[in-house]
Amino acid sequence: MASTTSPALSVSKLDFQYMSSQRNITFSKENFHQVKMPRRMSKFSGFESNGFILFSSLSGQIGEGSFPSPEATANNNAPEVQVQSSIWNWRGYSIRYQHAGNSGPALVLIHGFGANSDHWRKNIPVLAKSHRVYSIDLIGYGYSDKPNPRQFGESSFYTFETWGTQLNDFCIDVVKDEAFFICNSIGGLVGLQAAVMEPQLCKGVMLLNISLRMLHIKKQPWYGRPLIRSFQNLLRNTDVGKYFFKTVATPESVRNILCQCYHDTSQVTEELVQKILLPGLEPGAVDVFLEFICYSGGPLPEELLPQVKCPVLIGWGEKDPWEPIELGRAYGKFDSVEDFVVLPNVGHCPQDEAPDLVNPLVELFVARHAALSASISTAT
């Protein structure tokens, strides 16, 4: 398993090349090619980050900025920062979050279905050297409270609106600032929903293999929808669902599922299995699990992306068997999406499987928009 102090990329220069036909990036240890300059950077000549020089062939100039600062560079060579775990009281519920770092832009890391903030354990200490980093357990997951969905009657509780509200309140109450949302899988819908609901709180969204929600009711043929609803009722309202959860909530099943979605199965360690499994054995976890797998409504990413007002970057592990990259590429064409980044030989959870690719990508995304914001502020 890669450590949280994975070495920086071995390339020394990142080249932005311009082509009008498409936006596409291949990001690897050996090379990084951006085929189109983000529209929001068209007036920005370049900046330096951890030895990488970015330049725009649109302007024909190579620029060297001051990012990172000497202090940030010193931090990158400093011992790994300590990650702390805390509890936040949200509307009477206990919410676990992890945090590290005391300077720089704020990042909020949002996990996917069945995961928790520990899924970012390889990212938090690295990113915290030059950012304020928070990773939250969404309500119902990890070590956050898991209220029984039945207590809310006919109203659904575990929805993207609930989690989006939780995320925005977290920014207000805990972060006390605007933040960049860094999201994986289902967490991508949460980040987008939050950004749509309270756009002033979100400075940018990075989506890592966002869930396309292929089981959404709108994506099913009309003649199959009654069958889907019957199956959902069977899972939710009979012992079949609890039996199904029991078969899933075992070390062997969790390991097998992770080996499906990780291309490099050597990253599926006993530590990872336990980090995912143990919160799922907490009281109430079975009801949350069944409620969400029966949740086939709510927003789709293609419905949220046109409403987002902040910059969006999509990163995609090209070996994802659950959310195929061939389908994912279409989401790079939305106006709000500045780039679609291909992560070669990586599966559905790039932040954990390939942190040596994801961490620099996060730093570059945040740095260029922090720098651009500072440039705009100075100009005005």
Phi and psi in degrees as a GROMACS rama.xvg file:
@    title "Ramachandran Plot"
@    xaxis  label "Phi"
@    yaxis  label "Psi"
@TYPE xy
-64.8203  143.326  ALA-2
-85.1938  169.58  SER-3
-73.1679  -9.28492  THR-4
-108.967  42.1841  THR-5
-57.8916  144.034  SER-6
-65.7368  155.081  PRO-7
-67.4596  164.283  ALA-8
-59.8338  148.394  LEU-9
-82.8435  -13.1847  SER-10
-74.0277  155.125  VAL-11
-106.955  -14.2143  SER-12
-141.28  134.789  LYS-13
-107.474  122.799  LEU-14
-108.751  124.082  ASP-15
-89.7367  117.908  PHE-16
-110.839  141.292  GLN-17
-102.244  129.404  TYR-18
-142.997  141.496  MET-19
-85.9165  -10.0095  SER-20
-81.7026  -29.5185  SER-21
-163.579  166.507  GLN-22
-113.263  124.654  ARG-23
-160.119  141.63  ASN-24
-131.999  137.374  ILE-25
-109.311  123.995  THR-26
-120.54  114.184  PHE-27
-147.583  177.424  SER-28
-65.1934  -26.8457  LYS-29
-91.4549  -32.649  GLU-30
-158.235  164.525  ASN-31
-146.822  113.659  PHE-32
-122.199  125.99  HIS-33
-109.747  123.239  GLN-34
-85.6272  -21.0837  VAL-35
-142.451  137.892  LYS-36
-71.1888  133.345  MET-37
-56.437  138.19  PRO-38
-58.1792  -36.5834  ARG-39
-71.7297  -8.44952  ARG-40
-110.178  12.2551  MET-41
-62.8212  -20.4979  SER-42
-104.718  7.93613  LYS-43
-110.152  117.715  PHE-44
-78.911  -32.3183  SER-45
164.751  171.654  GLY-46
-157.64  164.532  PHE-47
-111.33  135.661  GLU-48
-142.879  114.493  SER-49
52.8247  39.3023  ASN-50
89.7259  -4.0718  GLY-51
-94.3988  136.397  PHE-52
-111.53  123.247  ILE-53
-100.554  136.882  LEU-54
-144.566  154.843  PHE-55
-104.603  123.079  SER-56
-78.0622  -7.38634  SER-57
-67.429  -40.5047  LEU-58
-88.8039  -17.9388  SER-59
75.0032  12.5907  GLY-60
-121.521  147.614  GLN-61
-103.777  120.371  ILE-62
-111.227  146.132  GLY-63
-121.537  118.176  GLU-64
-97.2851  -166.594  GLY-65
-106.581  16.4989  SER-66
-99.8611  131.946  PHE-67
-82.914  164.675  PRO-68
-70.8285  164.95  SER-69
-56.6275  -36.0257  PRO-70
-64.1871  -41.1007  GLU-71
-65.9227  -39.2587  ALA-72
-62.9622  -40.8413  THR-73
-62.6214  -38.8935  ALA-74
-62.3711  -37.4296  ASN-75
-65.248  -23.8684  ASN-76
-96.6994  -1.551  ASN-77
-83.072  165.48  ALA-78
-59.4344  155.084  PRO-79
-59.0603  135.478  GLU-80
-73.0565  157.939  VAL-81
-90.4028  135.083  GLN-82
-95.2964  131.125  VAL-83
-109.824  149.317  GLN-84
-112.634  134.485  SER-85
-138.043  168.175  SER-86
-118.056  132.008  ILE-87
-114.976  131.295  TRP-88
-88.3476  111.93  ASN-89
-117.024  110.187  TRP-90
53.271  36.5146  ARG-91
89.3593  -2.27987  GLY-92
-106.643  144.577  TYR-93
-86.4312  124.84  SER-94
-119.637  122.649  ILE-95
-84.4914  140.856  ARG-96
-144.581  157.705  TYR-97
-117.544  150.424  GLN-98
-153.68  153.986  HIS-99
-163.171  155.371  ALA-100
89.4018  145.503  GLY-101
-132.531  14.2812  ASN-102
-151.963  161.832  SER-103
91.3972  179.564  GLY-104
-61.8485  152.194  PRO-105
-88.3833  134.478  ALA-106
-120.453  135.966  LEU-107
-118.257  121.014  VAL-108
-98.2743  130.36  LEU-109
-124.165  120.297  ILE-110
-79.7986  173.558  HIS-111
-99.5549  -171.458  GLY-112
-61.6495  130.975  PHE-113
78.0199  -1.97223  GLY-114
-105.368  -164.493  ALA-115
-164.166  -176.506  ASN-116
-63.7394  -19.6783  SER-117
-65.8694  -16.8893  ASP-118
-69.7564  -8.66838  HIS-119
-107.999  19.3544  TRP-120
-64.9939  -23.5304  ARG-121
-87.3407  -6.85816  LYS-122
-106.857  -39.165  ASN-123
-57.5758  -52.1998  ILE-124
-63.7148  -33.9805  PRO-125
-72.3755  -49.4329  VAL-126
-67.6852  -27.714  LEU-127
-71.9386  -9.45798  ALA-128
-67.6205  -23.8173  LYS-129
-139.553  14.4916  SER-130
-142.656  162.45  HIS-131
-93.3061  113.715  ARG-132
-113.996  132.874  VAL-133
-130.082  138.976  TYR-134
-130.798  122.983  SER-135
-110.432  144.006  ILE-136
-87.7359  112.723  ASP-137
-59.1804  147.894  LEU-138
-57.8546  133.261  ILE-139
98.6517  -12.5234  GLY-140
-127.745  164.549  TYR-141
58.6238  -133.805  GLY-142
-106.379  19.949  TYR-143
-81.6491  161.265  SER-144
-58.9464  152.795  ASP-145
-128.744  72.567  LYS-146
-60.4406  142.588  PRO-147
-66.9951  122.447  ASN-148
-61.075  -22.4416  PRO-149
-69.8811  -20.4189  ARG-150
-71.7989  -10.1119  GLN-151
-97.5665  10.6599  PHE-152
67.6713  -135.727  GLY-153
-77.7108  -16.5647  GLU-154
-76.3228  135.455  SER-155
-76.9911  136.127  SER-156
-100.859  -43.9213  PHE-157
-85.4953  82.7016  TYR-158
-129.326  168.044  THR-159
-68.9758  -26.5269  PHE-160
-66.4938  -42.2717  GLU-161
-60.5716  -49.7846  THR-162
-68.8569  -35.6343  TRP-163
-63.1426  -41.829  GLY-164
-63.4005  -43.0936  THR-165
-58.7694  -43.7749  GLN-166
-65.0682  -43.779  LEU-167
-66.6017  -40.5037  ASN-168
-64.051  -34.7463  ASP-169
-62.5068  -41.5458  PHE-170
-63.2707  -38.5525  CYS-171
-73.2464  -47.0155  ILE-172
-82.7832  -39.2009  ASP-173
-105.622  -55.4858  VAL-174
-68.0829  -37.7965  VAL-175
57.3827  40.2191  LYS-176
-169.675  168.947  ASP-177
-67.5334  160.058  GLU-178
-149.476  157.974  ALA-179
-91.0965  134.488  PHE-180
-98.8291  121.538  PHE-181
-111.848  116.715  ILE-182
-129.913  148.184  CYS-183
-124.757  135.731  ASN-184
56.7597  -125.095  SER-185
-59.1455  -30.0297  ILE-186
-57.5971  -25.4925  GLY-187
-64.5853  -37.4922  GLY-188
-66.0793  -37.7231  LEU-189
-63.0104  -47.0772  VAL-190
-61.9822  -43.7938  GLY-191
-64.904  -43.343  LEU-192
-60.5592  -43.9892  GLN-193
-62.6228  -42.0945  ALA-194
-65.2527  -33.5977  ALA-195
-72.8094  -39.2928  VAL-196
-71.9095  -40.3686  MET-197
-135.706  73.8205  GLU-198
-60.6329  -24.2705  PRO-199
-70.9143  -14.0336  GLN-200
-92.4239  -15.2764  LEU-201
-111.873  123.045  CYS-202
-91.3169  -17.1812  LYS-203
175.489  156.306  GLY-204
-128.301  127.673  VAL-205
-108.093  125.919  MET-206
-109.699  115.551  LEU-207
-103.192  108.792  LEU-208
48.9117  56.6328  ASN-209
-58.4239  142.387  ILE-210
-67.0454  129.011  SER-211
-87.5907  -4.02125  LEU-212
54.3731  56.0956  ARG-213
-67.0083  -16.4922  MET-214
-94.2194  6.23708  LEU-215
-58.9925  143.668  HIS-216
-59.9132  -31.0017  ILE-217
-69.353  -20.5738  LYS-218
-96.2802  7.1019  LYS-219
-103.681  148.05  GLN-220
-63.6348  149.067  PRO-221
-57.5721  -35.03  TRP-222
-75.0324  -15.5071  TYR-223
-94.2638  -11.359  GLY-224
-64.727  -41.8951  ARG-225
-60.3677  -37.0544  PRO-226
-65.7367  -40.2181  LEU-227
-62.8584  -44.3032  ILE-228
-65.6517  -36.8481  ARG-229
-64.8738  -41.4014  SER-230
-65.5069  -39.2906  PHE-231
-62.8482  -42.4393  GLN-232
-63.4156  -37.1709  ASN-233
-62.1787  -44.7149  LEU-234
-67.6505  -43.0433  LEU-235
-76.2549  -33.0618  ARG-236
-112.96  3.70586  ASN-237
-131.521  175  THR-238
-71.7638  -10.3834  ASP-239
-58.8225  -42.5965  VAL-240
-62.8757  -43.8042  GLY-241
-66.6168  -35.1544  LYS-242
-66.5333  -41.4311  TYR-243
-60.4948  -43.4898  PHE-244
-62.7277  -39.8506  PHE-245
-60.5482  -37.096  LYS-246
-71.3139  -25.2946  THR-247
-86.3346  -37.4933  VAL-248
-83.6606  57.1599  ALA-249
-132.536  155.062  THR-250
-56.1149  -40.6747  PRO-251
-64.9684  -43.9886  GLU-252
-67.146  -43.3412  SER-253
-61.9101  -42.7162  VAL-254
-62.3683  -43.1699  ARG-255
-64.0505  -40.9892  ASN-256
-64.8507  -44.0743  ILE-257
-64.0718  -37.5249  LEU-258
-67.5715  -22.4379  CYS-259
-71.2482  -42.0474  GLN-260
-95.6615  -11.2888  CYS-261
-96.4543  125.182  TYR-262
-70.5199  -42.4932  HIS-263
-92.2084  94.5427  ASP-264
-70.7985  -9.76427  THR-265
-67.6464  -17.6559  SER-266
-79.371  -11.0771  GLN-267
-86.4835  85.7275  VAL-268
-96.5255  171.044  THR-269
-62.7835  -35.0813  GLU-270
-59.9268  -47.7887  GLU-271
-61.9162  -45.138  LEU-272
-56.5276  -44.66  VAL-273
-68.8914  -37.1188  GLN-274
-62.4037  -35.0137  LYS-275
-83.5806  -40.1307  ILE-276
-73.6763  -47.9484  LEU-277
-58.9261  -44.3144  LEU-278
-62.9874  -25.7362  PRO-279
-74.1902  -9.09595  GLY-280
-97.588  0.762625  LEU-281
-71.0024  153.174  GLU-282
-56.3622  134.618  PRO-283
92.9034  -13.2497  GLY-284
-63.9527  -35.7832  ALA-285
-64.0265  -39.7209  VAL-286
-67.4254  -38.3378  ASP-287
-65.3309  -44.1937  VAL-288
-57.4111  -49.948  PHE-289
-68.6453  -35.8032  LEU-290
-62.7013  -42.936  GLU-291
-75.3626  -38.3305  PHE-292
-69.1772  -14.3435  ILE-293
-97.942  7.11443  CYS-294
-92.2409  95.8132  TYR-295
-111.152  14.4564  SER-296
-108.006  -152.673  GLY-297
78.5199  -175.524  GLY-298
-76.8301  156.141  PRO-299
-107.608  154.223  LEU-300
-58.7705  -35.2019  PRO-301
-69.6905  -16.2303  GLU-302
-87.5598  -29.6421  GLU-303
-86.5693  -37.8414  LEU-304
-56.0758  -40.9476  LEU-305
-66.6334  -17.2928  PRO-306
-93.4019  -11.9353  GLN-307
-76.4163  134.655  VAL-308
-102.096  -10.7379  LYS-309
-97.609  165.288  CYS-310
-66.1559  143.797  PRO-311
-126.04  134.046  VAL-312
-121.715  132.787  LEU-313
-107.872  125.925  ILE-314
-111.766  139.757  GLY-315
-139.151  119.069  TRP-316
-67.6193  119.212  GLY-317
-70.1572  -14.4222  GLU-318
-102.287  20.9195  LYS-319
-68.0579  118.052  ASP-320
-83.8021  -15.1916  PRO-321
-92.6514  -39.7189  TRP-322
-123.087  86.6794  GLU-323
-59.7586  139.673  PRO-324
-63.8504  -26.3436  ILE-325
-62.4343  -34.7146  GLU-326
-80.3739  -36.0109  LEU-327
-64.3784  -32.6088  GLY-328
-57.5105  -31.6057  ARG-329
-60.7667  -26.706  ALA-330
-77.5428  -13.8349  TYR-331
-75.0893  -7.33566  GLY-332
-90.6799  -6.24868  LYS-333
-70.0676  146.444  PHE-334
-60.3967  -31.3119  ASP-335
-73.8499  -15.9918  SER-336
-92.7271  118.017  VAL-337
-83.2658  -29.3545  GLU-338
-156.689  154.298  ASP-339
-117.577  116.001  PHE-340
-106.329  122.986  VAL-341
-89.1371  126.512  VAL-342
-106.772  101.196  LEU-343
-68.0492  142.171  PRO-344
57.4773  40.0707  ASN-345
-132.333  145.89  VAL-346
-95.3606  -142.576  GLY-347
-78.2208  -19.3626  HIS-348
-122.102  71.4233  CYS-349
-59.9542  -33.8494  PRO-350
-62.2482  -28.6453  GLN-351
-98.8217  -35.9019  ASP-352
-77.4264  -35.5022  GLU-353
-137.615  63.0891  ALA-354
-63.0019  -24.8559  PRO-355
-68.12  -18.5045  ASP-356
-93.0093  -42.2026  LEU-357
-73.6997  -42.6303  VAL-358
-59.5699  -47.9852  ASN-359
-63.4861  -33.6549  PRO-360
-64.8298  -41.463  LEU-361
-61.8635  -45.5023  VAL-362
-61.1173  -41.5348  GLU-363
-66.7748  -43.8215  LEU-364
-61.5637  -47.6908  PHE-365
-67.3878  -42.9047  VAL-366
-63.0711  -42.9904  ALA-367
-69.243  -30.8307  ARG-368
-84.7684  -30.0155  HIS-369
-66.4843  -41.9348  ALA-370
-66.6306  -40.6617  ALA-371
-65.493  -41.1591  LEU-372
-62.1187  -41.9911  SER-373
-65.14  -39.3193  ALA-374
-64.0942  -42.888  SER-375
-64.6548  -43.3902  ILE-376
-60.7891  -41.6442  SER-377
-65.1352  -40.6811  THR-378
-67.5925  -32.1611  ALA-379
